Each structure stands twice: as structure tokens, then as C-alpha cells.
Amino acid sequence: MPTAEEIERRVEIADTARSERRSAAARRVGDLADRHAELAEQLGGIERELGEVLAESGDVIEIDELAAFTDVPATELARWLNNAKPGRAKRKKSTGTNPAKTTQARKPAASPQPAHTNVAAAQDIPLARSGTVPLPAVAS
């Protein structure tokens, strides 16, 4: 059976080897990620340039002709062209969660005349001294 010191030494050796492998893996992934970012940036620039050339030459040659001449699929050419075109601004669809946009949150339109609870006042009928509304005479 190994002693406590021997066990610690074995663990340390195993940990050192594992740490070295982990560090090497992390460095490799970091290097590859950097290369990927650089290449993606270059590729994006080339795709923008392709789209600009396709847009500029659209009046003299069509996508299908270019595809036939270059053996580049028309779908790829169309994608580059569409990505080069500035997109129209689109309105965001309402999710219905904005209370300012809901019908309940809107204030009702103000009526031109104040609401009256007194029928006589609403109809501009003068009140008698007794506080009752005089009724129009009914012909019999």
C-alpha cells in the first residue's frame, strides 16, 4: 500500500499531465477561433464585393447567364445579390404587451358638449321654480 506522500506525488504527476493537455487544447482552440474570425471577416468582405458587382452589372447580364458562364449556382449568385441590397426598414409587429398601444389604454375622445345629468339642461329647457320640467302642451 502506498504512503500518503506517494499518493500525493502520483496525484500531482497526473494533475500536471492533465493540466498540460488542457492548456494545449485551450491554446489550440483559441488559435483556431482567431483564424476562423479572420477568415470569416475576409469572406464577408468578398461576399459584399460580389453582391456589389452583381448589382452594378444587373443591367447588362442576368443571374442565370452568369450562372451558366461561371458554373456558380444561380441560388448562390442571388443570395450574394440579395445580401448586397439594402433592406427596407420593417415595422416590428405589436406583441400586444404595450399598454399605450391597446384600446383600453387610449383615452376616449372628448365630447363637444359636457354630459348633463339634468334632462332639462341637456335639452335647454328652462326649469320651473318648482324644479320640474314644464311639459309641452298637448293638443287634444
Number of C-alpha atoms within 10 A of each C-alpha: 5 8 8 9 9 11 12 12 12 13 12 12 12 11 12 12 11 12 12 11 12 12 11 12 12 12 12 12 12 12 11 12 12 12 12 12 11 12 12 12 12 12 12 12 12 13 18 17 15 17 21 18 14 22 16 12 12 12 8 7 11 13 19 15 11 15 16 11 9 10 9 13 13 17 12 12 19 16 12 21 22 15 15 18 12 7 8 6 6 6 6 6 6 9 7 9 8 9 10 11 12 11 9 9 10 10 8 8 6 7 7 6 7 8 9 10 8 10 10 15 13 12 9 9 12 12 12 9 7 7 9 10 15 12 7 6 6 5 4 3
